[in-house]
Amino acid sequence: MTAASPTDFAIALNDLIASIPARSAEFEAMRRIPDDVIAQMRSAGIFKMFVPEEHNGLELDLPEIIDAVRRLSCADASVGWTTMIGAGSALFATMLPREAFQSIYGVDENAIIAGSTQLLGVIEQRGGVWHGKGRWPFASGCHHATWMLGFCRLVTEGDEAGPHKVRVVVLPADRWTILDTWHVPGLKGSGSDDIVLNTPLDPEIDIFDIEGTQPWQKGPLYAGVPHMIALLHAAVSLGIAQGALNDLLAIAASGRRQQRAAAPMRDTEAFQRDLGKVHADIRAAEAVLQNQTQSHWQHAQNQTLATDALLVEGSQSAIWVVNQCRRAVDELFALGGSAVMYDSSPLQRRLRDIHMAAQHNLMQPRHFVKSGKLLVETFESAGVH
């Protein structure tokens, strides 16, 4: 089914989720999502969730998008990650000039942008000729991307010693080279290989300065791009944790009895106690994400989202959720015993996936320093002693 409306999207999403789990081993073996699954995701409207309606997108409400990412991640983490990157690329693209967005999504509302915000490229201008080169890791979804981007240092003739100027290169996918580097323990199916650029550039249509740009796309969904990206990461990790819980429950329901145990795991008080505790932890993570999503969405609708304080608040919530889910999956894996040690175990895959997801730079606990600093400054400015 091709999603032409939110109702069609809900039906297509359910169909997609039902078809995914049986193919997870295939995703891992290929180290990417197969083309036919990407085609099904396109047809379902997965990559149009953030695309404005005026560009034939779905422009869903933020809570709906977060929930879709969570559910897809519960079905398979690599599919959820691919959704976060592929759908979220439309959100990021609204930071580009309107003309650039139009050149991408005006032609294909299902366009997918892969790339990296790491400053690992160089744009050089010599004798009136512009050239871009660089290599970026972690370009998730690059194998099915229609466009790619990379952040670069701009070096112009006569200004080599000056301060670095940051520019973004955005080019069709066939202008880039993909290197086979994604040999990792988790999120194997995300196809997050390195991408390489070494090509002449047209400064009028290939190079963009997004520093300090004002959003041109109207609507609450575009009121704070960085604010919403953090919540997408939390949705992926929550989905992984919920999937891991379901995996363990399936093992317990099968009547499995661990060696030398007096009763099946499902009937032992120790298992029930530990399971109940982990379930509470996952429910707490879900509650935090839902609360932060609703808060951000309300602020977006009131046009009050784009503040540093709310960016820090959302990041704080997302980091806590991701790391809470990581700990929960660790505990679920331990409860599974020897049955979950093998590559064929879905719970073993969830363990690998959650640790990869939690390694993302944006989700590192060191960023809690920002919320702590803000808290101290707010307390002191209020004059409360």
C-alpha positions in Angstrom: 0.0 0.0 0.0 1.2 3.5 -0.9 0.6 5.9 2.0 -1.3 8.9 0.7 -2.8 9.9 4.1 -2.1 9.3 7.8 -4.7 6.5 7.8 -3.0 4.8 4.9 0.3 5.3 6.7 -0.9 3.6 9.8 -2.1 0.5 7.9 1.1 0.4 5.8 3.3 0.7 8.9 1.5 -2.2 10.6 2.1 -4.3 7.5 5.7 -3.4 7.4 6.3 -4.1 11.0 4.7 -7.5 10.7 7.1 -8.5 7.8 10.4 -7.4 9.4 11.4 -9.7 12.2 11.6 -12.8 10.0 14.3 -11.1 8.0 16.6 -9.7 10.7 19.3 -12.4 10.1 19.3 -11.5 6.4 19.8 -7.8 7.3 22.8 -8.6 9.4 24.3 -10.9 6.8 24.0 -8.3 4.1 25.1 -5.5 6.5 22.4 -3.3 5.0 18.6 -3.3 4.5 17.7 -5.1 1.2 16.3 -3.1 -1.7 12.9 -4.7 -1.6 12.5 -3.7 2.1 13.6 -0.2 1.3 11.0 -0.1 -1.4 8.3 -1.3 1.0 9.4 1.5 3.5 9.2 4.0 0.7 5.7 2.8 -0.3 4.6 3.0 3.3 5.7 6.6 3.6 8.4 6.0 6.2 10.7 8.5 4.5 8.0 11.1 4.1 7.1 11.5 7.8 9.0 14.8 8.1 8.5 16.0 4.5 6.2 19.0 4.3 2.7 18.5 2.9 3.4 21.1 0.2 6.1 18.7 -1.1 3.7 15.7 -1.1 5.0 14.6 2.3 3.0 13.4 5.3 4.2 16.1 7.8 3.0 13.9 10.7 2.9 15.2 14.3 6.1 14.7 16.3 4.5 12.1 18.7 3.4 10.0 15.8 6.9 10.0 14.3 8.5 9.1 17.5 6.1 6.2 18.0 6.7 5.0 14.5 10.5 5.0 15.0 10.0 3.2 18.3 7.8 0.5 16.8 10.1 -0.1 13.8 13.1 -0.3 16.2 11.3 -2.9 18.3 10.8 -5.0 15.1 14.4 -4.6 14.1 17.0 -2.1 15.3 18.7 -1.6 12.0 15.4 -0.8 10.3 14.6 1.7 13.1 18.0 3.3 12.7 17.6 3.5 9.0 14.2 5.1 9.5 15.7 7.7 11.9 18.4 8.6 9.4 16.3 8.4 6.2 13.2 10.1 7.6 15.2 12.6 9.7 17.2 13.7 6.7 14.1 15.6 5.5 14.1 17.5 8.8 17.8 18.3 8.5 17.3 19.4 4.9 14.9 22.2 6.0 18.1 23.9 7.3 19.3 24.2 3.8 18.1 27.1 1.5 14.6 26.6 0.1 16.0 26.2 -3.4 18.2 23.3 -2.3 15.4 21.6 -0.5 13.2 22.0 -3.6 15.9 20.5 -5.8 15.9 17.4 -3.6 12.3 16.8 -2.5 10.6 18.7 -5.3 11.7 15.9 -7.6 11.2 13.0 -5.2 9.3 13.3 -1.9 10.8 9.9 -0.9 14.4 11.2 -1.3 16.9 10.0 1.3 20.0 11.9 2.4 22.9 10.0 4.0 26.1 11.6 5.3 27.9 13.0 8.3 28.1 16.2 10.3 31.7 15.4 11.3 34.0 18.1 9.9 36.2 15.8 7.9 36.1 17.3 4.4 37.9 20.2 2.7 36.6 22.5 0.1 39.4 24.3 -1.8 39.1 27.2 -4.2 42.1 27.7 -6.4 42.2 29.9 -9.5 38.5 30.1 -9.6 38.1 26.3 -9.5 36.3 24.7 -6.5 37.1 21.2 -5.4 35.7 19.0 -2.5 37.4 16.0 -0.9 37.1 14.0 2.2 36.1 10.8 3.9 33.3 10.4 6.4 32.5 7.3 8.5 29.1 6.2 9.8 27.1 7.2 6.7 24.0 5.2 7.7 21.8 4.2 4.8 24.2 5.3 2.2 23.5 2.3 0.0 20.0 3.4 -0.7 20.5 7.2 -0.4 19.6 9.4 -3.3 21.7 12.3 -2.0 24.7 12.6 0.4 26.2 15.3 2.4 29.4 16.1 4.3 30.6 18.9 6.5 33.8 20.6 5.2 36.3 23.3 6.0 36.3 26.0 3.4 39.8 27.0 2.2 39.9 29.9 -0.2 42.9 31.2 -2.1 44.7 33.8 0.0 42.8 32.9 3.2 44.6 29.6 4.1 45.7 31.0 7.5 42.3 32.4 8.5 39.7 30.9 10.7 38.0 27.8 9.5 34.7 28.4 7.7 32.2 25.5 7.8 30.3 24.6 4.8 28.0 21.6 3.8 28.4 19.8 0.5 25.2 18.2 -0.8 25.4 16.2 -4.0 23.5 13.4 -5.7 24.6 9.9 -4.4 26.3 9.0 -7.7 28.9 11.7 -7.1 30.2 9.8 -4.0 32.1 6.6 -3.4 31.1 4.0 -0.7 33.8 2.1 1.1 33.1 -1.3 2.6 34.0 -0.5 6.2 30.8 -1.5 8.2 32.2 -4.6 10.0 30.8 -4.1 13.5 29.1 -6.1 16.3 25.7 -4.3 16.3 23.3 -2.4 14.0 24.9 -4.4 11.3 22.0 -4.0 8.9 22.2 -0.1 9.0 24.9 -0.1 6.2 26.8 2.7 7.9 29.8 2.5 5.6 32.4 5.3 5.0 31.7 7.6 2.1 34.4 9.4 0.1 34.2 12.6 -2.0 36.8 13.8 -4.5 35.1 16.0 -7.1 34.8 19.5 -8.6 32.0 21.6 -7.1 29.8 24.4 -8.3 29.7 26.9 -5.4 26.2 28.1 -6.5 24.4 24.8 -6.1 26.7 22.3 -4.3 28.0 24.3 -1.3 25.9 25.7 1.6 26.4 27.8 4.7 23.9 26.8 7.3 25.4 28.7 10.3 22.8 31.0 11.7 20.3 30.3 8.9 16.7 31.1 9.8 14.1 28.3 9.2 12.0 29.0 6.2 9.6 26.1 6.4 6.5 27.0 8.4 4.8 24.6 10.8 5.6 23.2 14.3 7.4 20.2 12.9 10.2 22.5 11.7 10.4 24.7 14.8 13.6 23.1 16.3 15.5 20.6 14.2 18.3 19.7 16.8 15.7 19.5 19.5 13.8 16.7 17.7 16.8 14.7 16.5 17.8 13.8 20.0 14.3 12.3 20.7 14.6 10.1 17.6 17.7 8.5 19.1 15.8 7.8 22.3 12.9 6.2 20.3 15.3 3.8 18.7 16.8 2.6 22.0 13.4 2.4 23.7 12.2 0.1 20.8 15.3 -2.1 21.2 14.7 -2.5 24.9 11.0 -3.3 24.4 11.9 -5.8 21.8 14.4 -7.4 24.2 11.8 -7.7 26.9 9.5 -9.5 24.4 12.3 -11.8 23.5 12.9 -12.8 27.1 9.2 -13.3 27.7 9.0 -15.6 24.7 11.8 -17.7 26.2 10.1 -17.8 29.5 6.7 -18.7 28.0 8.3 -21.7 26.2 8.8 -23.3 29.5 12.5 -23.2 29.5 14.2 -24.4 32.7 17.8 -23.5 33.3 20.2 -26.3 34.3 19.9 -27.4 37.9 16.9 -25.1 38.4 14.0 -26.4 40.5 11.4 -25.0 38.2 10.9 -23.3 34.8 12.2 -19.7 34.8 8.7 -18.3 34.5 7.7 -19.9 37.8 10.7 -18.9 39.9 10.3 -15.9 42.2 13.8 -14.7 41.5 13.1 -14.5 37.8 9.8 -12.8 38.3 11.3 -10.3 40.7 14.1 -9.3 38.4 11.8 -9.3 35.3 9.4 -6.9 37.1 12.3 -4.6 38.1 13.5 -4.4 34.5 10.0 -3.9 33.2 9.6 -0.9 35.6 12.9 0.5 34.2 11.7 0.3 30.6 8.3 1.8 31.6 10.1 4.7 33.2 12.2 5.3 30.1 9.0 5.2 28.0 7.3 7.7 30.3 10.3 10.1 30.1 10.4 10.0 26.3 6.6 10.5 26.0 6.7 13.4 28.4 9.6 15.1 26.7 8.0 14.5 23.2 4.7 16.0 24.3 6.5 19.0 25.9 8.6 19.6 22.8 5.5 19.3 20.6 3.5 21.7 22.7 6.4 24.2 22.6 6.7 23.7 18.8 3.0 24.5 18.4 3.3 27.6 20.6 6.5 28.6 18.6 8.6 28.6 21.8 10.7 25.5 21.1 13.9 27.0 19.6 15.7 27.8 22.8 19.0 26.6 24.2 17.3 25.6 27.5 14.8 23.3 25.8 17.6 21.9 23.6 19.6 21.0 26.7 16.4 19.6 28.4 15.6 17.3 25.4 19.2 16.1 25.2 19.2 15.3 28.9 16.0 13.3 28.6 17.2 11.4 25.5 20.6 10.5 26.9 19.0 9.2 30.1 16.5 7.1 28.1 19.2 5.6 25.9 21.4 4.7 28.8 18.5 3.4 30.9 17.5 1.2 28.0 21.1 0.0 27.6 21.2 -1.1 31.2 17.8 -2.8 30.9 18.9 -4.9 27.9 22.0 -5.9 29.7 19.9 -7.2 32.6 17.5 -8.9 30.2 20.4 -10.7 28.5 21.7 -11.8 31.9 18.3 -13.2 32.8 18.2 -15.2 29.6 21.1 -17.5 30.6 22.9 -19.6 28.1 19.9 -19.7 25.7 20.7 -16.2 24.5 24.4 -16.6 23.9 24.1 -17.8 20.3 24.0 -15.6 17.1 20.6 -17.1 16.4 19.2 -15.5 19.5 17.2 -12.3 18.9 18.0 -11.2 22.4 21.7 -11.5 21.7 21.2 -9.3 18.7 19.4 -6.7 20.8 22.3 -6.6 23.2 24.7 -5.8 20.4 22.4 -3.3 18.8 21.7 -1.3 22.0 25.4 -0.9 22.7 26.0 0.4 19.2 23.1 2.8 19.5 24.3 4.1 22.8 27.8 4.8 21.4 26.5 7.7 19.3 28.2 11.0 20.1 25.0 12.8 20.9 24.0 10.2 23.4 27.1 10.2 25.6 26.6 10.8 29.3 29.3 13.5 29.2 26.7 15.8 27.7 24.9 15.8 31.0 27.4 18.6 31.9 25.3 21.0 29.8 22.1 20.3 31.9 24.1 20.6 35.1 25.6 23.9 34.1 22.3 25.3 33.1 20.7 24.1 36.3 23.4 25.9 38.4 23.1 29.1 36.3 19.3 29.1 36.6 19.4 28.6 40.3 21.9 31.4 40.8 20.1 33.8 38.5 16.9 33.3 40.5 18.7 34.5 43.6 17.5 31.5 45.7 19.8 30.8 48.6 
